[in-house]
Amino acid sequence: MYALDVYEELKKLKDDPEAFAKRQKEILDEAISNSPKKYQEKLKQQLWCQDKQLNKFKDPTARMNKMIEIFWGGVHTFKVTLKGNAIKSESCTKAKIIPFKK
């Protein structure tokens, strides 16, 4: 499926938020399952992390601005990685780890 086809399909669902969300999830799940096995878990983690960041925003404009910020952060990470440097993502790594009590 091409990006333009996906865009047109989702655009038709703009007036039905539930159908839109369902189809969006199906498309993302399909994309992850079609990726190499060794990357699937990482992709699921990134998707979960992005969802948690975006769920904080109820205003569509604020949510879009956050999506743009996430996108350009990914572009930056990709660019630095291509140069052979590693970047540690801080978006979901700020949580305090609490050990289980024995």
N, C-alpha and C positions, 0 to 999 in steps of 0.2 A: 504494500500500500504506500502510495506516495504522499508526501506532506500536504500537497495541495488537495488531494482527495480527502485526507483526514480533516483538513480545515473546512472544506465544503460540507462534509458530513456533519461535523460538530456545529457549524454555523446554522444548519437547518434545525438543530435542537436547542437553539438559544432561548426559546420560549418555554422549554420544559426542563427545568434545572435537574430534576431527578433522572430523566432519560439522558441528559448531557453527562451527568456525573457517572452514571452506569457505563455509558459507552466510552467515556474517557478512561475509566478504570480498565475496561476490557482491552483498549488499545495499548495502554501502558503494560498490562500483564502480558499481552501478546509480544510486545517488543522485548520485554525482559526474558520471556521464555525462548525467544528466537536468538538471544545473544549466547555467546559461549558460556558453558556451564561454570567455568572458573570466575566469571564476572557477575553472574546472576545474583548472588547474595549481596555483593557490594552495591549493585544497582538497586536492589530492594531497600537496602539501608539508606542510600541516598534519597530515594523517593520518599521514604518514611520521614527522613529528616526535613526535606523540603516541605512536605505536607504539614509538619508540626510548625515550621516557621510561618507558612502561609495562613494557617488556621487562626493565627493571632489577629488577622486583619479581616474585618467584616466589610469595610468600605472598599468598593471595587477599585478605586483609583489608588488607594494605599496598597492594596493587594497587588495590583499591577506593578507599582513601583518596586515592591519587594521582589516580585518575579524578575524584573529587570536587573535588580541588584544581584540576585542569585545567578542569573544568566551570565552577567559580566564577570562575576567572581569565578565562575566555571571557565570562562574564556581565559581569564588571567592564569588560573591554575594550569590549564592545558598548555598555554604558551610557555610558562616557566618549566613545565614538565618536559616539553619538547627540547628545551635548552639543556636538559639533563639534571635539573635541580628538583628536589622534592619539596612539596609544600604540605604542611599538616593543616587539615581543615579544622577550624575552630567552631564551626557553626553548631555542631552537636557534641562537642567534646568538653563543654564547660560544666557539665553535670558533676556533682560531687558523688563519689562512689561510697556507698555506705555498706560495710560488711555485715553479713548475716550473723546473728547471735547464735552461739552453740548451745 
